[in-house]
């Protein structure tokens, strides 16, 4: 998906309605109309420059927009999306963390949490997002009046597990097939789906169980546990090209465990049947 289409989609997003502030929360002074107009002009200019192929200038305008209004959701998400699409995952993660740093002092823990979830869905795990999560957890604890030191504290929130897979690519001359093998005894997947960056489900396939001791096709690195299920998905030429050049995958994977869809991690075995091996292995 091209950057300009993604930015247009993000333009539909607006920040939560702040017309009814919570009691006891001091909100910042509203931005004057002139500043608001400047931010909108910068965002529109960034879209036009991006459509013209001038990424550097578009980024400069978006940096200016978030400098004027640090909590403008549209400018922030467009900036993060441009950085991620350009391969600067660190920059994108830091932009999500910056936004959270600005909304937390407003007492808007809900907005900070939503943005953390959005950033994690776009980028996966990243140190900057983990640090932001700790700041949100601290802000949540601060909502409760102080307790005696002898009172035990609650454990950290439980994070949803990720389902591990290994994969290889098959080419029958007309289509590319991605064979995934993985899951664990505790996280046995019944299906796997491919989802694009706009949360559209591209394809869903049921998993086939691997019997104990049954050898799958994907090579299992020494010391790692063999998978418990396998599945085959069709993938596009663009997807395979991204793998071969070491670019970020244009899609993400999710595995169904029980009634819940969990994030699936995929590791490239570098196996390519019917085609040459890639120059760069992606994990």
Helices and strands as residue ranges (DSSP letters): H 3-10, H 33-51, H 55-68, H 73-85, H 89-104, H 109-123, H 127-142, E 163-171, E 176-182, E 191-196, E 201-206, E 208-209, E 229-235, H 237-245, E 251-257, E 260-273
